[in-house]
Amino acid sequence: MGYKFLKVFFALLCLILLGFFAFYGLLFKDNIIDNEINKNHEFFISTGANYQDVLKSLQENQILLNKKSFDILSKRLKYDQLIKPGRFLIPNNMNNWDLIHKLRSGDQDAVRVTINNITYIDDLIGKVAKKLEFDSIELANTIYSDSFLNTHNLNKDNLISYFISNTYEIWWNTSVTSFLSKMDKEHKKFWNIVRLEQARKLNLSPEQVTTLASIVQKESNKKDEHKRIAGVYINRLNDNWPLQADPTVKFALRQLDLKRILTVHTQFDSPFNTYRNIGLPPGPICLPEIFAIDGVLNTEKHSYFFFCAKEDFSGYHNFATTLAEHNSNATKYQQALNQRGIK
């Protein structure tokens, strides 16, 4: 009797231990396929997705080693009833317990959205929509709407000045409304009391500063020249001269790679052509970087009214006070262009 009891007891104990180790493995055994390229798998759950959508996507993206174990534990923990959208980074060594806890709690990982190297507003729309869940049409319809433009005292020409070039951390499934709310906060944070006062002293609005900064940035990729170039344009604005900025002609023509501006180009009829129109164009010709905006706000005070690219093609410029000086500098540069066969 005692022997049979011990035999049954040990048999039950073995079953309990096997069950325990099976359950332990279900919970804590690594269940993620090793991603040899990165330390993490990038996994997206769309808004409105159900449990079967998640399970199918985990398989299609080759994330799970064992689909069955994940499925069993998910249902035990009721994850199948608690699907939350977002972008999730899943480490190679994650187990079912940690994975389900991360997905069920909606512990998503933000997307880094960098807004830079933008010329036209549609470029910005496409770049942002490529990084986030909403599509470009939804974003375009919102920011081009009269309601949005009127609320922020903008128009289609200067709309791009609403955005500040920077890198932002944003939830992938954020709505268009939430995204624009964040951009509005960033805009107000950037245009603080100090910058607004600097703009006021230049007799320019923030949008006009951004417009001038876009021209300055396109004129030179040398940051240490921006304040001086801005000073030339401020002098011209104050004396009611046309800016005659070559980048505005390229923008108007939509020929951004134009190497040489000829007289025929400067005759193109467009409000952005600063050869034909006095004053600033109606909006920025690109989304300027922060350093370009600050270059304008900290404009160098001088007597220069002209500048021309240096003939050594260093990217720097020769500055002049008189037209005669400028013409001399321009001749040197044009000769250098001719020697290189740039037409």
KAGI-V473756 format. One record per residue. N is the residue number from 0. RES is the residue in one letter. PHI is phi in whole degrees, -180 to 180 (999 if undefined). PSI is psi as a letter, one per 20 degrees, with the letter a starting at -180 (NA if undefined). Layout:
# KAGI-V473756
n = (N N)
res = (RES RES)
phi = (PHI PHI)
psi = (PSI PSI)
This chain:
# KAGI-V473756
n = (0 1 2 3 4 5 6 7 8 9 10 11 12 13 14 15 16 17 18 19 20 21 22 23 24 25 26 27 28 29 30 31 32 33 34 35 36 37 38 39 40 41 42 43 44 45 46 47 48 49 50 51 52 53 54 55 56 57 58 59 60 61 62 63 64 65 66 67 68 69 70 71 72 73 74 75 76 77 78 79 80 81 82 83 84 85 86 87 88 89 90 91 92 93 94 95 96 97 98 99 100 101 102 103 104 105 106 107 108 109 110 111 112 113 114 115 116 117 118 119 120 121 122 123 124 125 126 127 128 129 130 131 132 133 134 135 136 137 138 139 140 141 142 143 144 145 146 147 148 149 150 151 152 153 154 155 156 157 158 159 160 161 162 163 164 165 166 167 168 169 170 171 172 173 174 175 176 177 178 179 180 181 182 183 184 185 186 187 188 189 190 191 192 193 194 195 196 197 198 199 200 201 202 203 204 205 206 207 208 209 210 211 212 213 214 215 216 217 218 219 220 221 222 223 224 225 226 227 228 229 230 231 232 233 234 235 236 237 238 239 240 241 242 243 244 245 246 247 248 249 250 251 252 253 254 255 256 257 258 259 260 261 262 263 264 265 266 267 268 269 270 271 272 273 274 275 276 277 278 279 280 281 282 283 284 285 286 287 288 289 290 291 292 293 294 295 296 297 298 299 300 301 302 303 304 305 306 307 308 309 310 311 312 313 314 315 316 317 318 319 320 321 322 323 324 325 326 327 328 329 330 331 332 333 334 335 336 337 338 339 340 341 342)
res = (M G Y K F L K V F F A L L C L I L L G F F A F Y G L L F K D N I I D N E I N K N H E F F I S T G A N Y Q D V L K S L Q E N Q I L L N K K S F D I L S K R L K Y D Q L I K P G R F L I P N N M N N W D L I H K L R S G D Q D A V R V T I N N I T Y I D D L I G K V A K K L E F D S I E L A N T I Y S D S F L N T H N L N K D N L I S Y F I S N T Y E I W W N T S V T S F L S K M D K E H K K F W N I V R L E Q A R K L N L S P E Q V T T L A S I V Q K E S N K K D E H K R I A G V Y I N R L N D N W P L Q A D P T V K F A L R Q L D L K R I L T V H T Q F D S P F N T Y R N I G L P P G P I C L P E I F A I D G V L N T E K H S Y F F F C A K E D F S G Y H N F A T T L A E H N S N A T K Y Q Q A L N Q R G I K)
phi = (999 -66 -68 -65 -62 -63 -64 -65 -60 -67 -65 -64 -62 -63 -64 -63 -66 -62 -64 -62 -67 -65 -68 -61 -64 -59 -82 -115 -77 -54 -133 -115 -65 -66 -90 -72 -82 -127 -76 -129 -90 -97 -125 -116 -118 -74 -61 91 -68 -107 -62 -64 -62 -65 -61 -64 -68 -61 -73 -63 -90 52 -105 -90 -77 -132 -66 -63 -65 -64 -64 -61 -68 -58 -74 -63 -92 62 -66 -62 -107 -132 -73 -125 -77 148 -109 -127 -93 -112 -65 -60 -99 -81 -99 -60 -58 -68 -65 -65 -61 -65 -71 -68 -81 71 -77 -83 -111 -66 -96 -90 -105 -100 -107 -157 52 -111 -103 -107 -59 -66 -65 -65 -58 -65 -67 -69 -64 -68 -93 -118 -70 -68 -95 -66 -65 -63 -67 -62 -60 -74 -78 -87 -69 -60 -61 -68 -62 -69 -60 -104 55 -122 -138 -66 -77 -109 -54 -63 -70 -67 -97 -111 -65 -174 -108 -124 -98 -137 -66 -58 -93 -63 -81 -58 -61 -68 -62 -69 -63 -65 -63 -65 -64 -66 -63 -68 -67 -68 -85 -79 -58 -65 -68 -62 -68 -62 -65 -60 -65 -88 63 -128 -84 -54 -66 -70 -61 -63 -62 -65 -63 -65 -70 -60 -64 -73 -72 -152 -95 -96 -59 -73 -99 -58 -64 -71 -62 -58 -63 -61 -69 -63 -60 -68 -62 -67 -98 62 -91 -69 -69 50 -96 -56 -60 -69 -69 -60 -64 -62 -79 57 -124 -70 -96 -61 -83 -141 -89 -104 -57 -62 -69 -73 -91 -64 -83 -159 -64 -88 -82 -81 -85 -95 -125 -85 95 -72 -67 -70 -172 -64 -100 -172 -91 -73 -73 -59 -65 -73 -63 -67 -63 -69 -63 -110 -49 -77 -87 -157 -110 -76 -121 -138 -154 -147 -59 -69 -71 -88 57 -79 95 -92 -129 -95 -109 -142 -94 -111 -65 -62 -62 -64 -60 -64 -65 -65 -62 -60 -69 -65 -63 -66 -63 -62 -62 -92 72 -91 -122)
psi = (g h g h g h g g g h g g g g g g g g g g h g h g h h g i p p k p p p o h g r i q p o p p o q p i q a g h g g g g h h g h j l g p g o h g h g g g h g h h j k h i j l p p r a p p p o q h k q r g g h g h g g g h i k m r p q p o o p n r l p g q h h g g g h g g h h h r h q r h g g g g h g h i q h g g g h h j l r r h h j h h i h q p o r p q p q p h j q r g g h g h g g h g g h g h h g m a g g h h h g g g h i k q r h h h g g g h h h g g h h h p j o h i i g h g g h h g h g g g g h j k q q h l o h h h g g g g i k m h j p h p o r h h h i i p o q i i o j h i p q a q r i r q j r o q r h h g g h g g h l p p p a j p i q q q q q i j k i i r q p q q h r h g g g h g g h g g g h h h g g h i k o NA)
